[in-house]
Amino acid sequence: MNQPAPEKLARLRQALEAYESGAAGGGLFDREAEEAKAKVRSRALGLLDQRSRSRQELYDRLVKAEFEPNVIEDVLDDLTHAGLVNDAAFAHEWVSQRHKRRGKSASALNRELREKGVGEADRAEALEQIDPADEEAMAQTLAEKKARSTKCVPSDCKERDKALRRIVGVLARRGFNEGMSLQIAISALDARCAELRAEE
């Protein structure tokens, strides 16, 4: 490993001494700039401590907290280099958690990530975790669960449509495809009505 040249070491030592004494003005270290960065860094780390976030999400929150945009960018660059801000990792975690725990569709998750400033390539890679067959099975499970809230066989078309809309609404809020949602909702409601008739 190459050793730093003696004159470079001397310059670094002088800069450190100037920083310690508060006389850094215009040298390698700028006490004021470092203090500004320290405040932004502290707030950013506090936000990351709550949960993983995209770079854009952090930037927006820090701007809202009235920090200087150029200082925010510097801090976010530092955190990115340190691996603490990583949009690809954030997107992967976001999709994994919200698909499994909240039953969100790939379409809804793609929209959420786009709103958080995650780039197209990172979104696409994260969404590869979702298998279309798994997504359909999840929609089926949600529809069946909602269909169980129907306590009696609808007495006419109006009542049936109302029950159907409730099931489709659950799927729509999670971003599932409209055509698929309607098919699954009809199937779930029919199965529930058959159960209710069998109980009579």
N, C-alpha and C positions, 0 to 999 in steps of 0.2 A: 504494500500500500504506500502511495506517495505521501511524504510528509509535507505539510504546508511550508512554503518559503518563510524564512525568518522575518522578512519585512511584512508579510501578510499576517503572521502571528502578532507582530507588534501593533499593526493597525487594528486588529480585532481586540487586542488587549486595551488599547487606547479608547476604542469605541465602547467597550464594556465599562471602563472606568468612568467615561463621560456619562453613560447611561445611569450608572449608580449614583453619580453626583448630581444628576438632573441637568447636566450641561450638554445634552446630546444634540442640541439644535443643529439640524442639517447633517449630522453624522449618520453612521450606519443604523443607529437605533434612535428612534424618536419617541421619547417618553409619552408625549400626548397621544400619538397615534397608537402606541401599545396599550395605553390605558383605555382608549376608545374601543380597540379590538377586544380587550379583556372583558369589557361590559357586554359587548355583543356576543362574544363567545360564551359567557356565562349564561345569558338568556337562551342562546341556541342549544346549549347542552341541557338546560332545564327542560326545554321543549322535547328534545330527543329522549330525555329520561322518562317522559310520560308515555311516549310511543315513537315508533319509527316514522319518519316523515320524508317527503320528497324535498328536493332542493328548492323548488318553486314555492312549496308550502311554507318552508322555513323563511324564505326571503319575504313572502307576503306578511307573515306574522311579525317579523323583525321590523319591516317598514312601518307596519301599523303601530309598533311600539316606539316609533319616531327615532330610530337609529338612522345614521347616514347610509344611503344606498351603496356608496363606494366602499365603506368600511364593512358593510354586510357582505358584499361580494368577496372581499379579501378573506373574511372569516370563513365563509362557505367554501372558498377554494382550499383553505387550510384543512377544514373538516373533511372535504372530499379526498384530499391527498392522504389524510389519516385513515380513510375508510369509514368514517362515521356518517358521511352523507353519500349514499349510493342509490341512485334511482332504480337501477335494475333489481337490487336486493329488496328495496322498499316495495316495488311493484309485485315481486314474487310473493313476499309475505302478505301483502294486502289481498291479493287474489286467493291465496291459500286459506287465509282466515275467514274472509267474508263469503267465500263460496261454500265452505264446509259448515261454518257456524250460523250464517244468516241466510243461506240458500239463495245467494245472489247469482244471477245469470252472467255469462261471459259478456253479453251486451251491456248490462248495467255496470259491471266492473270496469269495462273498457271506458265507459263514459266517466266514471268516478276518477280513474287514473288520469284521463285527459284533463279533467277539471283541476287536478293537482299538479299539472304541468309536466307529467311524465311523457317522454318522447314515444313516438310510434313504435320504434324497434323494441324498446324496453317493455311496452305494453303487450306487444305481440308475443314476445318471449314468455312473459309471465302468464298470459292467457293460454299458452300451450298446455298448462297443467290440467285444464278442464277438458275432459273427454265428452264429446257430444252425447254419447249414450248415458254417461253419468248425469249430465245436465238434465236430460229428459226424465231419468229416474227420480231426480230430485224434485222436478216439477210435479211428477206423478204423486210423490209422497206428500208434498204440500197440498195438492188438490184433494187427495183422499182425506187428509187431516181436516181441511176446511169443510169438505162434504159431510163429515161426521157431525157438524154443527146443525145440519138439517134434521130436525126431530120428527117430521112426518112427511109423507109423500105429498108433493105439491098437488093441489086440488084442480088446477087448471094451467093453461099455458102461461098466464101472467105470473102466477106463483113460481112456476118452473123457471121462467126467464130470470126472475128475481134471485132465486137460489143459484142459478148458473152465473149471473153477474157477480155475485159475492165470491165465488170460487175463481172466476177469471180475474177479478180484481186483485186477489192475493198474488197470483202469478204475474200480473202486469206490473205491480209495484216492485217486483224483483227483476223486472226487465226481460222476462221470457217472451219469446216470439209469439205474436198474436194468434197466428193460425194454429200452432202447436198447443198453445194455452187453451184455446177453445175446444179442440179435440180432446185433450186430456180432461178438461173440466166436464165435458159431456159424459165421458166414460166414467169419471169418478162419481158424478151425480147419479147416473144410471145404476151403478153398483150399489150406491147408498140406498136408492129407492127399492132395489131388489131386496136388500137386507131388511129394510123397514116392512116390506110386504110379508117377508118370511116370518117376522116377529108377530104379525097380527093374529 
